[in-house]
Each structure stands twice: as structure tokens, then as C-alpha cells.
Amino acid sequence: MKGKLMLLAVLFLPWLSLFKIDKITFKRYLPVLTFSSLVIALLSELSKSYTWWKVKKPLFPKLSSDISFIFGPFFIANLWVFKLTYGNLKNYMLVNGLFDYMFAYPLTTIAEKLKVYKMVNMSRFQLFTLSIATSIINYLYQLFIEDVLKTKSEIKKQV
């Protein structure tokens, strides 16, 4: 039961920070946040097949993706990183690299000690590298979304 409560906290506590985010910002980055969550869910599916990591007591045992991580800290951290750094690739990569490092090393060590999840067939460095690659894909996706919105806005002005 303690593990489930911890995973519920992991899922819901990050959402409390949304009181500091305006609705326009949330809507602006919602497509990339959704895309990113899908990518993480796909990686979780691969993790199940290749046993990269194992969540000890997932909230929803029948799902290969652990909802508490995907829609908790990953979703909200991504929102904050985009809000604070989007438009400056150097800052985005620096902040994302810091978050990815914190996740792959100290936070994963703590999670393993608390028996939340355990790395099995993936090293922390591989996890870090995978996280960096995902962040680059996310940034490129947001560039695409911004371009589509800009083009749509320009078309509206012409009509």
C-alpha cells in the first residue's frame, strides 16, 4: 500500500505547480506534452519487452506504461522546461540535460532504494542518453507545431 500511495503522490503532486502556469501557455505546449507522453509510453512498452526497467508495484498492473511517471513528473517537468526555455535551444538542452541527469542518476538510485522501480537491462547512462534523445525529438516536434500554427495564422489573415 505504501508503494501505491507513493506512486499516487508522484502522479498528482507535480500538477499542483500548474497554478503558476497561465492557460495560454498550457494550451501552447499541450501538443508537445501529449506527444512526449506518447513517446515515453512507447518506450515503456519496449521496456516491458526488453526488461530495461521494472516498476515494482504499478498503479495499473495490466498496463506496460506506468501512468504515474508519464503523466506526473515527466509531463509537468516538460511543461516547465518548455515554458522557461523554448526559443533558446542552448538553454533548453542545458535545463533538459540537468533534469535528465538528475532523473538517471540520483533520482533513479533513490527510487531503487525505495523499491519504486529498478533498472534491469539498461544502464543509467543509457537512460540518460535516451532521455536526451527524447528531449531533442520533443523540441523538433514543438518547432513543427509552432510552424503549423504560424502558417495557419498567416492563411487566416489572407482570407
Salt bridges, closest charged atoms under 4 A:
GLU112 OE1 - ARG124 NH2 2.46
GLU146 OE2 - ARG28 NE 2.76
